[in-house]
């Protein structure tokens, strides 16, 4: 589940990994999706996690941002 935050308005999620090599593959999928959708989240990562923050353009999450976050969740489950 993505968490909604305020100040600034955003949604964010942390993805956990058991192998660093899986992070690299996951980040590659995110890169492709960002270019396709023209949505560029803030990304941080470490040895066993990737954290994403999507700053919202409006006061509510748009359909494009919902679809983007759902597709990221799908990539995570596949890897």
matplotlib code that plots the C-alpha trace (Angstrom):
import matplotlib.pyplot as plt

x = [0.0, 1.2, 1.1, -0.3, 1.7, 1.2, 3.6, 4.4, 1.5, 2.8, 2.5, 5.4, 6.3, 9.3, 10.1, 12.2, 14.6, 16.6, 19.3, 20.9, 20.9, 17.1, 17.2, 19.1, 16.5, 13.6, 15.2, 15.6, 11.8, 11.1, 13.3, 11.4, 8.0, 9.1, 10.0, 6.8, 4.5, 6.5, 6.3, 9.6, 9.4, 12.1, 14.0, 16.4, 17.8, 20.2, 21.5, 18.1, 15.4, 14.1, 11.9, 9.8, 8.0, 5.6, 4.8, 1.2, 0.4, -3.1, -4.8, -5.7, -3.9, -4.6, -5.5, -2.1, -0.4, -2.6, -1.8, 1.9, 2.0, 0.0, 2.5, 5.4, 3.7, 3.4, 7.1, 7.9, 5.8, 7.4, 10.9]
y = [0.0, 3.5, 6.0, 9.5, 12.3, 16.1, 19.0, 18.5, 16.4, 13.0, 9.2, 7.0, 3.4, 1.4, -1.9, -4.5, -6.9, -9.9, -9.5, -6.3, -7.6, -7.6, -3.8, -3.1, -4.9, -3.2, 0.2, -0.6, -1.3, 1.9, 3.9, 2.6, 3.3, 6.9, 7.6, 6.1, 8.0, 11.2, 10.8, 11.0, 10.1, 10.8, 7.6, 6.5, 3.0, 1.0, -2.5, -4.0, -1.4, 1.1, 4.0, 6.1, 9.4, 10.6, 14.3, 15.0, 17.7, 18.3, 17.9, 14.3, 11.5, 11.5, 8.4, 8.6, 8.6, 5.7, 3.6, 4.4, 3.3, 0.1, -0.7, -0.3, -2.7, -5.2, -4.9, -5.5, -8.6, -10.0, -9.5]
z = [0.0, -0.9, 2.0, 1.5, 3.0, 3.2, 3.1, 0.3, -1.0, -2.1, -2.0, -1.0, -0.6, 0.5, -1.3, 0.4, -1.4, -0.3, -2.9, -4.2, -7.8, -7.7, -6.9, -10.1, -12.2, -10.4, -10.9, -14.7, -14.9, -13.0, -15.4, -18.5, -16.9, -16.0, -19.6, -20.9, -18.4, -18.0, -14.2, -12.3, -8.6, -6.0, -5.5, -2.8, -2.3, -0.1, 0.2, 0.6, -0.3, -2.7, -1.6, -4.0, -3.5, -6.1, -5.6, -6.7, -9.2, -7.7, -4.3, -5.2, -6.8, -10.6, -12.6, -14.2, -10.8, -9.6, -12.7, -12.4, -8.7, -9.5, -12.3, -10.0, -7.5, -10.4, -11.2, -7.6, -7.4, -10.6, -9.2]

ax = plt.figure().add_subplot(projection="3d")
ax.plot(x, y, z, "-o")
ax.set_aspect("equal")
plt.show()
